[in-house]
Amino acid sequence: MTPPHTPRRKLAPVLRAVVEVSFIVFLFYSNLLMGEFTRHTGTGKTLSAALHDIFTPASLAIGLISALIGYLIVEFLRKRF
């Protein structure tokens, strides 16, 4: 006998997608932050200034689009192999 479908089971793929896309966005911003500090190694560069430089609408759009593309590729490969 199969268990009844609960709302939790229906949300599981959506939650997994949100977690995976969020992780990709986290890695994107981590990479941007490290690049900001290695590019500007002069004195006076603070964490708040670096965060202000990298959290822009353009970088958010790039991060989300890249994360969605990455998620779709990983899901395709996961189902394929």
Steps between C-alpha positions, in 0.01 A plus 500: 500500500641839406499785747270791422654805337555769754580866437849427630566250221377746238727773633812283521618557138429872528690529827792305356507735200495806727782362713714411198444834326571684827824309542610589147420868567697477826801363313464775239503776761785334690703502181414866438599594853836323476562662163419841645761458772770359273448770239505787750778410741561859601455617853162623610291234324245388753255213495203736490647687200559171318146382574364831375697454177382146427132511604354679201185426299715397202704249700182362658347448156817334372519279808138388479510433126826308535362303794184403310702392197735303725209336678336400172827351371556304821142371498533398136822313572353346817206357303716401205761299690 
